[in-house]
Amino acid sequence: MSNLSSYRLLTFDVYGTLVDWEGGILAALEPSLAKNNASGKFTRQQLLTAYHEFERAQQTKTPDMLYTEVLATILAPLLSKLGLQPPTADESRAFGESVGKWPAFPDTVAALKRLQKVYKLVVLSNVDRESFSKTNAGSLEGVKFDLVITAQDVGSYKPDLRNFSYMLDAVKREFGVEREQVLQTAQSQFHDHHPAKKAGVKSVWIVRPGATMGNLEENIFDWKFDTLGEMADALEKENK
């Protein structure tokens, strides 16, 4: 199928695609940096690259650990790598619980409302149910998703193909939607586009220019837009 409008269902990676994952993490790190008189000492890329390494390693080591606990667990080794003082238990917990406060990108909510006129909207996220619920009630302004699948539901984190198999089984059972009718809509090449291709799912790359985490040398995609709003524009142009 060569047209966006030929598909029936979008599966979203939320954090990084709909929500400013990187900005949220940097804001959550700032209290620890300030405590260590290190605000402005590190570049955005240094902080995010270090964070992503620890997050990926922890998710691989403990695939059934809740995402909030993953964040709380990795704060201490992350600060240690940066040469900073270890966090208190309360600081680690606050870092983990920051997920629900991360902001949506400015175009997200309006674009989702336009896209849901054509597609079923499904979440396929690496967070836990409670964190996503807080995000949905907060920066996503209560946008209605037709199905929510988190790493907590699956027991593994993307790029594990089990997450995609779980999603494909669920959308066929719930909506009668086949693999060929699904578009994985995401920013991260590492978490989404490469495994989606292995799972036989077409994908839309929402680039989010300037994004650091989840990038790979090889970029895989069937459609490419800088923002979700641009994707909605392209869909509406097709349907005129």
HUCORDA-V527755 format. One record per residue. N is the residue number from 1. RES is the residue in one small letter. OMEGA is omega in radians with two decimals (* if undefined). Layout:
BEGIN
n->N res->RES omega->OMEGA
n->N res->RES omega->OMEGA
END
This chain:
BEGIN
n->1 res->m omega->-3.03
n->2 res->s omega->-3.12
n->3 res->n omega->3.07
n->4 res->l omega->-3.07
n->5 res->s omega->3.12
n->6 res->s omega->-3.08
n->7 res->y omega->-3.06
n->8 res->r omega->-2.95
n->9 res->l omega->3.06
n->10 res->l omega->3.01
n->11 res->t omega->-3.03
n->12 res->f omega->2.72
n->13 res->d omega->-3.00
n->14 res->v omega->-2.96
n->15 res->y omega->-3.01
n->16 res->g omega->-3.12
n->17 res->t omega->3.12
n->18 res->l omega->-3.09
n->19 res->v omega->-3.13
n->20 res->d omega->3.14
n->21 res->w omega->-3.07
n->22 res->e omega->3.10
n->23 res->g omega->3.12
n->24 res->g omega->3.12
n->25 res->i omega->3.14
n->26 res->l omega->3.11
n->27 res->a omega->3.14
n->28 res->a omega->3.09
n->29 res->l omega->-2.99
n->30 res->e omega->3.10
n->31 res->p omega->3.10
n->32 res->s omega->3.11
n->33 res->l omega->-3.13
n->34 res->a omega->3.13
n->35 res->k omega->-3.12
n->36 res->n omega->-3.09
n->37 res->n omega->-3.07
n->38 res->a omega->3.09
n->39 res->s omega->-3.13
n->40 res->g omega->-3.11
n->41 res->k omega->-3.08
n->42 res->f omega->3.07
n->43 res->t omega->3.06
n->44 res->r omega->-3.10
n->45 res->q omega->3.11
n->46 res->q omega->-3.11
n->47 res->l omega->-3.08
n->48 res->l omega->3.10
n->49 res->t omega->3.12
n->50 res->a omega->3.12
n->51 res->y omega->-3.05
n->52 res->h omega->3.10
n->53 res->e omega->-3.13
n->54 res->f omega->3.13
n->55 res->e omega->-3.12
n->56 res->r omega->-3.14
n->57 res->a omega->-3.12
n->58 res->q omega->3.13
n->59 res->q omega->3.10
n->60 res->t omega->-3.12
n->61 res->k omega->-3.07
n->62 res->t omega->-3.05
n->63 res->p omega->3.14
n->64 res->d omega->3.10
n->65 res->m omega->3.10
n->66 res->l omega->-3.07
n->67 res->y omega->3.11
n->68 res->t omega->3.12
n->69 res->e omega->3.05
n->70 res->v omega->-3.13
n->71 res->l omega->-3.14
n->72 res->a omega->-3.10
n->73 res->t omega->-3.02
n->74 res->i omega->-3.09
n->75 res->l omega->-3.11
n->76 res->a omega->3.11
n->77 res->p omega->3.09
n->78 res->l omega->3.12
n->79 res->l omega->3.11
n->80 res->s omega->3.12
n->81 res->k omega->3.13
n->82 res->l omega->3.14
n->83 res->g omega->-3.08
n->84 res->l omega->3.14
n->85 res->q omega->3.12
n->86 res->p omega->3.14
n->87 res->p omega->2.96
n->88 res->t omega->3.10
n->89 res->a omega->3.13
n->90 res->d omega->3.13
n->91 res->e omega->3.10
n->92 res->s omega->3.14
n->93 res->r omega->3.13
n->94 res->a omega->3.10
n->95 res->f omega->3.13
n->96 res->g omega->-3.08
n->97 res->e omega->-3.12
n->98 res->s omega->-3.01
n->99 res->v omega->-3.08
n->100 res->g omega->3.14
n->101 res->k omega->-3.10
n->102 res->w omega->-3.03
n->103 res->p omega->2.99
n->104 res->a omega->2.99
n->105 res->f omega->-3.03
n->106 res->p omega->-3.09
n->107 res->d omega->-2.90
n->108 res->t omega->-2.98
n->109 res->v omega->3.13
n->110 res->a omega->-3.14
n->111 res->a omega->3.12
n->112 res->l omega->-3.14
n->113 res->k omega->3.08
n->114 res->r omega->-3.09
n->115 res->l omega->-3.08
n->116 res->q omega->3.02
n->117 res->k omega->-3.08
n->118 res->v omega->-2.99
n->119 res->y omega->2.76
n->120 res->k omega->3.13
n->121 res->l omega->-3.09
n->122 res->v omega->3.06
n->123 res->v omega->2.99
n->124 res->l omega->-2.92
n->125 res->s omega->3.10
n->126 res->n omega->3.12
n->127 res->v omega->3.10
n->128 res->d omega->-3.04
n->129 res->r omega->-3.09
n->130 res->e omega->3.14
n->131 res->s omega->3.14
n->132 res->f omega->3.13
n->133 res->s omega->3.11
n->134 res->k omega->3.11
n->135 res->t omega->-3.09
n->136 res->n omega->3.11
n->137 res->a omega->-3.09
n->138 res->g omega->-2.99
n->139 res->s omega->3.09
n->140 res->l omega->2.96
n->141 res->e omega->3.05
n->142 res->g omega->3.09
n->143 res->v omega->-3.09
n->144 res->k omega->3.00
n->145 res->f omega->-3.09
n->146 res->d omega->3.12
n->147 res->l omega->3.11
n->148 res->v omega->3.09
n->149 res->i omega->3.13
n->150 res->t omega->3.06
n->151 res->a omega->3.11
n->152 res->q omega->3.13
n->153 res->d omega->-3.03
n->154 res->v omega->-3.07
n->155 res->g omega->3.07
n->156 res->s omega->-3.13
n->157 res->y omega->2.95
n->158 res->k omega->0.34
n->159 res->p omega->3.11
n->160 res->d omega->-3.09
n->161 res->l omega->3.08
n->162 res->r omega->3.14
n->163 res->n omega->3.14
n->164 res->f omega->3.09
n->165 res->s omega->3.11
n->166 res->y omega->-3.13
n->167 res->m omega->-3.10
n->168 res->l omega->3.08
n->169 res->d omega->-3.08
n->170 res->a omega->-3.09
n->171 res->v omega->3.05
n->172 res->k omega->-3.13
n->173 res->r omega->-3.04
n->174 res->e omega->-2.97
n->175 res->f omega->-3.06
n->176 res->g omega->-3.12
n->177 res->v omega->-3.13
n->178 res->e omega->3.12
n->179 res->r omega->-3.07
n->180 res->e omega->-3.12
n->181 res->q omega->-3.07
n->182 res->v omega->3.02
n->183 res->l omega->3.01
n->184 res->q omega->-3.00
n->185 res->t omega->-2.90
n->186 res->a omega->3.06
n->187 res->q omega->-2.95
n->188 res->s omega->3.02
n->189 res->q omega->-3.08
n->190 res->f omega->-3.04
n->191 res->h omega->-2.92
n->192 res->d omega->-2.98
n->193 res->h omega->3.12
n->194 res->h omega->3.09
n->195 res->p omega->3.10
n->196 res->a omega->3.11
n->197 res->k omega->3.11
n->198 res->k omega->3.14
n->199 res->a omega->3.13
n->200 res->g omega->-3.12
n->201 res->v omega->3.08
n->202 res->k omega->-3.06
n->203 res->s omega->3.05
n->204 res->v omega->-3.12
n->205 res->w omega->3.01
n->206 res->i omega->-2.88
n->207 res->v omega->-3.00
n->208 res->r omega->-3.04
n->209 res->p omega->-3.11
n->210 res->g omega->3.14
n->211 res->a omega->-3.10
n->212 res->t omega->-3.00
n->213 res->m omega->3.10
n->214 res->g omega->3.13
n->215 res->n omega->3.04
n->216 res->l omega->-3.13
n->217 res->e omega->3.14
n->218 res->e omega->3.13
n->219 res->n omega->-3.13
n->220 res->i omega->3.09
n->221 res->f omega->3.03
n->222 res->d omega->2.98
n->223 res->w omega->-3.08
n->224 res->k omega->3.09
n->225 res->f omega->3.10
n->226 res->d omega->-3.10
n->227 res->t omega->3.07
n->228 res->l omega->3.08
n->229 res->g omega->3.11
n->230 res->e omega->3.07
n->231 res->m omega->3.11
n->232 res->a omega->3.08
n->233 res->d omega->-3.10
n->234 res->a omega->3.12
n->235 res->l omega->-3.13
n->236 res->e omega->3.09
n->237 res->k omega->3.09
n->238 res->e omega->-3.01
n->239 res->n omega->3.10
n->240 res->k omega->*
END
